Amino acid sequence: MLENLDDFFKTLQKYNISKEAFDKETKTLNVESLVLKKVDSLDLEYLSLIEIIDGDLIIDGTIVKVLDCFSNLTSVKKLSIINSNRLESIVGFNSLSSLTSLIITDNTQLNKVFGFNKLFFSSPNIKGVIKIINNTSLKSIAFLRGLKSVNSSFYLHNNILENLEGLEKLEKVNASFSLSSNNLKNLKELNSLKHVDGMLGLINNQLESLDGIENLEHLKTVKWNNKLRTITLSGNDNLKDIKALSNIVESSNSCVVIVDSTQEFLHKPDQDSLFSNNNIIVKTVNETEILEKSKVCKAAPNPKSRFIDIRDEFILDEHWRPGIKYYDYTYLRGREGYGVQLERISLVNWQDKIYIHHFLKQYNIPSMPIIFYSHRQEDDFFDKLKIMYENGLKSFVVKVSHLANSNGVYRIKDGKFIEANDIAIKDKMYGKDVDFEYLKTEINNRWLENQQEEDWSSMMVNPGVILEELIEDSVELKFSIVFGEVVGFFMRVEGFPTFDKDGKLISTNEGVLPHWWKEGKELALKVAKLVKADHIRIDVFYYNNQAIINEITWNGGERSEYTSMVSKKLNEGYAKRLKLLGKKSVDVKNDPYVERVLSKEEYLLLAKQSNLDENTILTQCKFIITGVDKTQPKLYWMNTKKYENYYEFYKNVLKNDIDKKEFESISLGDKSRKNIVGTLVYHEKGIQIDGKEFNYGIYFLPTDSISLSYIKLVFSMIYHRAMVVKETLFLNIFDELDFEIISKNINFKNDLQDDIKSKNSDIPIYLVEKDFKNSLENYLKGSI
């Protein structure tokens, strides 16, 4: 109604607002802020004409006891009700449906808030802050009912709240969340809360337990009064149960927990919980004492964080570099025969389903229902199976203990073969009666197959065969976990529907998640904590009304929908890990050498370009292999832009106190050879050999006489330690006599191919043209 416009405009003028700021058509007040100092009830009645304030509303020091006003106001930016010591109740603002921030502070007599009936149901996600603090008579915040998220800080401290009714739907706070200095006995209304991107303040309450925040998964350490804080628990003399912290993961370097030195918690998160895996620092309020981590969780004092406590066989500290891509990472792991993991025999255990069965059993983790197994190819396994079949076992699964992707898996239901899973190609025996001789032959044949498309370790597992109960519901969830955090997962059903960590579909192929997927995710995370890998994939079935572990895959293929996120999390994790350990990462451009070349770009950062003649540009990266007289030689890709001389590199970078003559004696010829020196050359246009193009060539010094066995060693090591050369590597022989000798050695190519486990059908050996040979010889002469 507009009949009181004159009084309305006079009231506006009283608070330094011109009447031009008010749009009569839309009833909108366009101001930066409307500040009402010591406003009385009459002014508030006139101002209730406003429906929209395109700015802030600040009610500062009102003299009324009951704030029953702004009944027509629907939208405001920041609403502040502050410094009003006479104010006892707020019952207005019942049309308000939108604001960015709400501040109700320093109203010492305020004891009831019945207003805002519509606000948090219309706007459950607040874009700014909520501050309800220093209202020392306020017992209830039920008026917040409907609130789901706060995009900034959420402060409820220094009231006398007895419960948190009104926050039943709160899921997320994107900064700190303070509940300190109230009269809270429990937190049961926070059951929906999952994410706080800041600290959680619980100091000075009457808490007996933290029940209610079991679903809280995320906190972040921040500076509070210039001191690092993550969770404050001090000032709760009766607090004995803090087990509800179990699922919390702190997202920065350290989780700082503040307690009283006298507090004793009877119920704490378990040692294998997510919370216990944080790098936890326990301090007293004044920080005069640093207490044991075991004060707040069941753990040994000061255990390593999830970024540090990684099993040795998984660690890639010396080979990781910022910005690594997912497939480079898998090659480092050993996929398709590449990588450094040939030296880590303990990784083979994680390829062995029988080892994993015992590992899970040790920790009482529900897993596949194995009836019995054998770790020998030739024994009475199938005789026992036939006897069990004759005695009534008509449905079962037989599988080898080392393969993935349903290879070597045979399922029998009611005495007939069925498909390995819902998406597998049907075996030729599908629908036929069980044939034990066929099973035995197939299982043994699986051990003879080359599995290099996966990784080397699958062929190094001791032969094994497993008999399991048949699980007819073959829906399987495959969780990818990086440094203890689920990145994404997919279902093994037709189309492989793929999801992010929160279960949101991210693939074009749709699929409905089973009801147990969250249970499966929780179980996968629990197992990942036990495995302690930087990156692991854990596959989960549902059987007998519970999630169970099917497989643990340390180098599994992931879905393309989230491989970029896998690499991002690996990069973040290794950066954090190396920082905590005080190590530096590989710097291809500036380091004197690297042990692995992951891409052409990295090769070019190391290599030097030179003009051999007016038509030929030589791009060359030198290498030295040390310890060739021992069982584990080491290859160094020299930063050839900085170090062209092998001897100077060997002496000054590798720190070998040796003179040049002695270095030559152990690096040329086979008499007392300990080193091999050479060059990897890149030809931009490639060399055509038998209709195929090869870009990378291995060259040795013209003065070096190198045997076939050492050529094989060099070829194999370069192939494994320079992913860039895949299927484009050739061997350059200078001398016609050498070429003739190698060509006559008919087993050389086949042996070489076996050594490097290459998919190439042939290894090219190329005799350079005379002119090119002469110019290259002259360039390399004396460069030892």
N, C-alpha and C positions, 0 to 999 in steps of 0.2 A: 504494500500500500504506500502511496506517495503523498498523502494529505499532510504529513508532518515534515515535508521537505525543508521548510525554513529552519525548524528546530534541528533537523538532521545536518544541514549545512553549517549552522552555527556550532554544532558539536564538532564537526570536522575541523572548522576553523580554530576552535579551542585547542585542538591537538595539531595545529600547524599544517592542515591539509586543505588545499583549495577545492572549491566545489567543481572546478574543471576536471579534477582527477576522478570524478564519479560519472559513469555512463548510465543515464537513467533508463535507456532501453534494455540493457543487459544487467543492470544493477551491479556493475562491476566497478570496484575501486582500484585504480591503477596507481600504485605507489610502490616505492622500494620497501617501506615498512610503515605500518600504523602503530605508533607507540602510545599506549594509554597509561599514563602515569597517574596513580591514585584515583582511578576512575570510579565513579559512584554508580548506583543502580539506575538513575535517570539517564545519564549519558549512555549507559549500556542499552537501555530500552530504545533510545533514538537510533543508535548504531546498528540495531538488529535489522534495519532495512537492507543492509548489504547482503548480497547473495554470493558474490565472488570477490576475493581480494587477490589481485595479481601482484603479490608481494607478501611480506611477513606481517603477522599480527603479534604484538607484544603487549601483554597485560601485566604491568609492573606495579606492584604495591597497591592493588585494589583495596578499597576500604569496606567492601561488602563481605558478608559472611557466606552468602549463597550466590554462586556465579551461575545464574540462570539467564543466559544471554545468547546472542547470535543464533537464534532459532532458525533463521533462513539461510545461513551461511553454508554453502556447499563445497567451496574450494578455497584453499589458502596454501601458501608455500610453507613457511615455518610458523608454527603456533607456539608461543611461549607464554606461560602463566607463572610468574616468578615473584619472589620477595613480598608475598602477601600474607602477613602474619595474622590478619583477622579472618582470612578465608577458611571456612570449615568444610564446604562441599561444592562440587562442580556438577551441575545437572543440565547444563546447556549443550550447544553444539550438536544437537541430535539430527540435523540435516547434513552435517558435514560428511562428505564421501571421498574427499581427496586432500592430502597434504604431503609435503616432502619430509618434514621433521616435526617432532612433538617434544616440547620441553616443559616439564612441570617441576620446578625446583624452588627450594627455600620457602616453602609455605608451611610454617611450623604447626598450625592448627588444622590443616587439611586432613580430614579423616574419612571422607567419602567422595567417590567419583562415580556418579550414575549417568553421566553424559556420554557423548560419542557412541550412541546406540548403533549407528549405521556405519561408522567410519571403517573399522577393520574388517568388516564383511565385504565392503565395497572396494577397499584398498588393502588387501592382506599383505602386500609387498611394499614396504616403506623404503623410499629411495634415499633418505637421509638418515638422521640419528633419532634415537628416542632416549631422552634423559628424564628420569623420574627419580630425583635425588633430594636428600635433605628435607624431606617431608616427614617430620619426626612423629607424626600422629597417624600416618597412613598405613593401614593394615592390609589392604586388598588392592589388587590391580585387575580385578575381574573385567573391568571395562575394556581391556585389551583383547578380549576374546575374539577370535577370527584371525589374529596376526600370524603370518607364516614366515616372513623374512624381514630383516632390517639390513639395508645395504651399507650401513656404516656402524658406528658404535651403538651399543645398547646398555645404558647404565640404569640400574635399579638399586643403587646402594644408598645407605644411610636413610632408610625408611624404617618402619617396624613391621615389614611384611611377615605374616605368619604362614602363608602358602603362596603358590604361584598359579592359582586359578586365573585363567585368562590366557595362559601360554600353552595350552594343550596342543595347538596346531603349529607352534613355532618350530621351524625346520633349520633355519640358517641365519647366522649373524656374520656379516662380512668384515667385522672388525672385533674389538674386544667386547666382552659380555661380563658386566660386573653385577654380582648379587650380594656383594659384601655388606656387612653391618646392617643386617636385618634380624628377624627372629625365626628364620627358617629351620624346620626340623628335618625336612627331606626335600627332594627335588622331583617328586613323582610326576608332576605335571609336565616335565620336560622330556617325556618319553619319545616325542617326535624329533627332537633336536639331533641333527647329524653333523653340522658343520659350523665351527666358529673360527673365523680367520683372524684370530687374535688371542689374547689371554682370557682365562675364565677365572673371575674373582669370586671366591667363596669365603673369604676371611670374616671372622667375627659374626658367626651365626650360632644356632643351637643344633647343628646337624649331628645326627647319630649315624647316618649312612649317606652314601651318594646314590642310593637307588633312585632311578629315574633317568640317569644319563647313560644307560647301558648302550644306547644306539649312537652316542656321540663318537664320531670317527676322526675328527680333524680339529687340531688346535695349532696356533702359531705363536712362537715366542716373540714378544715385543718389549719395547722399553716403557716402563711405567714408573713415573717419577725418577727417570734416569737410571733405573735398575731393570735388568732383564727378568721377565716374568712369563710363565706359561700357565701355571695353575697355583692359586693360593689357597691353602687349607688351614692355615694357622687360625687360632682364636675359636676353635670348635672343640671344646674340652671333652665332649662326649662322643666325638667321631671315632668309631672303631672299624667301620666297614667301608673300604674304598675300592672294592672289587669292580664297581661299575666303571672304573677308568679303563678297563681291559682292552677296549677296541680303539682307543685313541692313538693316532699317529701324529706326531708333531712335524711340521713341514719344513722347518729350517734345521740348523745344525744341532741345537741342544734343546731339550725339554727341561725347563727350570721350574722345580716344584718347591714352593715355600711352605714350611711346616714349623711347628714349635718343637724344640728339641725334646720336650717331655712327652710328645704325642706317641702313642703306641697303637698301631693299626692291627687288629686281629685278623681281618680278612682283606687280602691284597691281591692284585692281579697276578696270575700264574706266570712262571718263568717264560713259558712259550707264548704268552699273550702278545698282541700287537703293541700294547703300551710298554711292556717290559723290553721290547726290542728297540725302543727309542734310546738315544744317547741322553740319559737322564742325569741331571745335576740337582741334588737336594740341598737346599739352603735354609737357614733360619731367617726370620723376618729382617733382622738387622745385618744379616750376612756375616756375622761374626764366626759362624761355623759352617763348614761344608760336611754334610752327613753322607753316610753310605747310601748307595742306590737301593739297597735291600730295605731301607726304611719304608719305601713306598711300593715295593713289588717283590715278589718271590724271585730273587735273582742273586747271583754272586755279586760281591761288591764291584762296582765300576765295570760291568761287562761292555764289550764293544758295541757300537751302534750297528744298525742294519746296513749301513754303508761300509763298515769296516769288517764286521764279522762274516766274511765270505770264505767258503772252503777254498783251499789253495788251488784245487784243480780247475776252478772256474775263473780265477783272477786274471785280468788282462791289463794290469797296471802298466806294464812295460810296452804294450802294443797299442793301447787305446790312444786316440787323439781326438780333440774337439771336432764335432761335426761329422763323426763317423756315420755312415749309412747302414741300414739294417743288413743288407746282403754282404757288405764288407765285414760286418760283425760275424755273420754266420761262417764266412770263409776263414776268418781268424780262428773260429772254433773248430774248423776242420772239415766243413761241409764240402762234398765233392772232391775229397782228397787234399784240399788245401790246408794251410794253417799251421799253428804252432802246437796243436794238441797231441801230435804224435808222441810228444815227450811226456804226456800226462796220462799214464796208464790207469790211474784211479778213476778217470772219467768213464772207463769201460763199465764200471759197476752200475752207472746210471743208465746204461743201455740194456741192462740185464733185468728182465722182469722178475726173475727168482730172487735176485739180490734185493730189489725194491720191495718184494713181498715180505721179506724178513725185516727190512728197514721199517716198514709201516707197522708190522706186528710188534716190533720193539717199543713203539710209541703208542700202541693201542689205537691205531687209526683204522677205521673200517675200510676194507679193500675188497678186491675181487674174490669171490668164493672159490678158492683153489681146493680141489679134492686131493691131488697129489701131483708130484712133478719128478723129473729126472734131470740130472746134469750130465748125463752120458748119452751118446747117440745109440750105442749098442748095449741094451740091457733088456729087461723083461717088462718094460713099460707097457707095450701093446698087449702082451700076454695078460697082464693084470687088468688092463682095460677090457679085454674080451671077457674075462671072468666076471667082472662087474656088470658088463652088458648082459651076460647070460643070467645074472642074478637080479636084473630088473632096472639097471641104469640105462634108460633109453634116450635121454636127452642130456647133452653135454657139449662142451667145447674143447677142442684140442688145438694147441697153438705152439709155435716156436717161441723161445724166450728172448729174442733179440730184435725182431723186426717191428716196423710201424705201418700205419695206413692199412691195417687189416691184412697185410701180407703174411702168409703162413697161418691163417686162422681158418679153422674148419668147424662149422656148427652143425650139430645133429639134433633134430627134434623128432621124438617118437620113432626113432630108428632110421630116419631119412635125412639126407643132407639138405640144409637150407643155406641161404646166402649168408656171407660173413657179416653183413649189416645191411641196413636199408638202402644204401647207395652203392654197395659193392657190385662189381660185375659177377654174374652168377657163374660158379664153377661148373665144369662139365658134368659133375656128379649131382647137380642140383635136382632134388626130387627123387633120387635113387636111394636104395637101401644102403646102410652103412657098410663100407668095405675097409676092413682093417689093414689089409695089405696095401691098398691104395693110400691110406692115411700114412702108413709107415714110410712108404716110398716118397710121398710128397714132403713129409717132414724132413727126411734126410736130404732131399733135393734142395730144399730151401737153404740148407747150410752151404751148398755149393754155389749159390747165386752171388753175383757181384752186386753189392749194395752201395756202391760209391756215390750214387745220386743222393744218398742221405749223408753219411759221414763214415770215416774210417773205423770208428769204434764198434759199429754194428757187426763187423766181420771179426772182431777180436773177442767177443763174448764166448765163453765156454759153451759148447753145444748143450742145448736144453730143450725140453718139451714139457708142456703144462696141461693138466686136465682140470677144467673148471666146470662148475654148475652153469647151466644155460640161463642167461638173462634175456628174456624175450623182448622186453622193452629196451630197444637198443638206442634210444635217444641219449646222446652223450654231449656234455658241455666241455669245451676245451679252453681253459683260462690261461692267458698269457700274463705272467707276473714278473715285473722288473723291480729289483731292489725292494721286494716285499709289498709291492703295490700292483693291483690288477689294472692292466692297461686296456684290455678288451678280451672278448671271448666269442666263440662261435659254436653253433650246433652241428653235429655230424648227422645231418639229414639232407635230403635233396635240396640243392641250391646253396648249402652252407650259409644260412642266415647268420649275420655277424652283428655284434652288439658292442657298445662301449662299456666302460666299467660299471655304469649305473643301470645297465639293461636296456638302454635306448638303441633301437635298430639303426645301424649305420650302413647296411648293405641294401642293394636294390632288391635282392631276394628276400621276401618276407618270411617270417616264421613266428610262431607263438611260443614264448618261453614257458617251460614247465613250471608248475607251482613251486618246485623245490629249488629253483635256480639260486636264490639267495643263500640257502643252506649249503648248496654246492660251492658257491663262492667263498663262504666262510671256511669251509673245510679245505679248499684249495689254498687259501691264505695261511691256514694253520700248518699245512704240510710244507709250504714254501719257507716258512720260518725255520722248520727243521732241516730242510735241505741246504739252506744258506747259499743260494746261487745268486749271481747278479741278474740272470734272466733264466726263467724256467717256464715250461708249459705243463700244466697239470690237468689231466682229463678225469672227468667225474661222471659216474653213472648213478642211477637211483635203484636201490634194491632192498627189499624187505623193509620198506617205509623209512629208509634213510639214505642220505648221499654216501657214496663209497668211491674210493680212488681206483681208477682203472690203470692209468699210466702216468709216469713222470718222464718227461721228455726234455733233455737238457739242450738239445739243438734242433728243436722241431720247426717245421715250416709254419709261418704265421700267415694270417689272412692279410691281403694287401690293404684292406680298409683301415688297419691300424698299425702297419709296420712303421710308418713315419713316427707315430707316437712311441713305439717301442724304442726306436733309435733316439728320440728326444729324451725319453726317460733314462736311457742308458748314458747318454751324454751328461745329463744333469747329475745322475748318480755317481759316475766316475769323476766328474769335476769336484763334487762334494767329497768323495772318498779321498782323492789325492790331496785335497786341501787339508782334510783332517789328519792325514798321514804325513803332511809336510813334503809331498813329492811333487815333481813337475811332470806334466804330460809331454808326450812326444811332440816336438815341433819340427816338422819335416823341412821347413824352409831354413831354419837357423841352427838346428842340431848338426854336429859333425857327421852323424850317420843315423840310419834307421835300420831296423832288422826286418821290417816288412814294408813293401810298397803296395798300397791298396788301390791305386788308380793311375791312369795316365797323367793326371794333374800332379800327383805326388812324384811320379817319375820325372816329370819335366822340372819340378822344383829342385830336384837333386842333380839332374843331368846338365852337361855343358854342351853347347853347340859350337862346332868348329867347321871351317871350310877346308875340306881335303883338297879340292881343286875348284875350278870355276863352275863345275856342274854338280858337285857333290857336297852336301851339308851332312856332317856326322853329328848326331845327337847321341851322346854316350854317357853312361853312368858306370863308374868303376865299382868293383866289389872285391872283397877279400874274404876268403873262407879260412878260418883258423882251426887248428886241432884236427886236421884231416887224418892224422895218425891215431886218433882216439875214437871212442864210440859215439860221441856226440859233438861233431864239428859245429862251428858257429859261423853264420854269414853276416857280414856287415855291408850294407849299401852305403858307400862313401858319398858324402855331399861333395860331388865332383866340382861344383862351382867354387868350393873353398879348398878342397884337398885333391890335387891331381897326382901326387906322388905317393905310391903305396908305402914306401919305406917310412916317410915322414909321418904318415897316418898311423902306421903300425907302432912307431916309436912314441909319438907325442900324444896321440888320441887314445890308443889302446894301452899305453903305458908299459911298453916292453923295452927294457934297457938292452939294446942290441946294436951292433954296428951294421953298416950297410952290406958288407961282404957276407956276414953271417946270415943276414936276412935273405939275401939272394940264394944262399946255399939251401935254405929250408923252404924257399918259395918257387924255385925253378927246378925242373927235372924231378925224377922219382926216387933218387938215391936216398936222400934224407928229408924228403918232403914233409912239412908240417902245415904249410899254407898253400892255398891256390889263389892266384890273382887273375883277374880278367875284367872284361867290359861287356855290359849289355848295351847294344846299339839299337837305336830306333830308326827305321827307314819310313819316312812319312808316306811315300807312295807304295811301299811294300815291295817285296821281291816275289816274282811269279815263279812257282815251282810246281810243275805238273798240273797247271791250271788252278792252283790255289795260291792265295796271297798270304805272305808271312811278313810281319812288320818288325819283329824283335829278333836280333841275332846275338849269339854268344861268341865272343872273340877272346882268344888268349894271346899272350905276347909272342911275337915271331921267334924269340929266343928261347921259348919254353917248349920242352918236349914232355907232353902230358899223355898219360896212358889212358886206355879205354875205361878202366875202372874209375879213374878220377873224372873223366868226362861225364860218366853216368852220374857220379855224385853231384857234380856242378849242375847238370841239367835238372836233376831231381830237386835239389835245394832251391834253385831259382824258380822252378815251377811252383813250389810250395810257398815261397816267400816273396813272390811278385805276382799277385793275382792278375795284373794287367796283361801278362803274357799268354793268358789262356788261349790255347789252340792257334797261336800266331808265333810260336817260338821256333827258331831254326838254329842249327849248329854250323858255324863257319870254320872250315878247314883250309888253311893256307897252302899247305904243301901237297903236291900231287901224290907223293909217296904216302903221306898220311891218309889222304883220301882213298887211295887204293887199298891200304891196309884195313881201314874201317869198312869200306864197301865189301871186302872179302869176308869180313866177320859177320856171317849171316845171322847170328843170334843177337847182334848188338842192338838193332832197332827194337826187336821184340822184348829183350831184357830191359832196355831203357824204358819202353812203354810200360812194362810191369812195375818198374821201380817208381815211376812218378804217378802211377794209377790214372793215366790220362785216358780220355775218351777218343783221342786222336787215333786214326787208323794207321798212321805212319809218322815217324819222326824225320823231318827233312834234314839231310846233311848236304851242305851247299859248298861247292868249290868256287871261290870268287874269281871273277875275271882278272886277267893278268894286270891290267892297268890299275884297277881298283885295289888289287892286292898290293901292288908296289907302293902306292900312295899311302895306304893304311899301314903297311909295314914301317914306312919312314916316319909316320906320325907316332907310332907306338914304340919305336926303337928307343931303348935307354930310359923309358919312362917308369922303370921299376922304382 
